[in-house]
């Protein structure tokens, strides 16, 4: 028997994905911070946060000049390998 399964709206999809990612991070973060120590943990968080912000800004600036999806962006920057890699990664 096949039942009709309603599709999620974009907002519902966003919240489910965020719940999954943030939930896992909240469970793993304290143990990782404890194992790293307060100095290295704090420095690592600052460096990684800076890299994430830089990457997001770069992605936004490139997406303004190159129309399309992540796959087309990967193809324009790295060729066929970039397109395949983006498709697999996402």
ABEGO torsion letter per residue (X at the ends): XBBBBBBBBAAAAAAAAAAAAAAAAAAAAAAAAAAAEAAAAAAAAAAAAAAAAAAAAAAAAAAAABBEBAAAAAAAAAEAAAAAAAAAAX
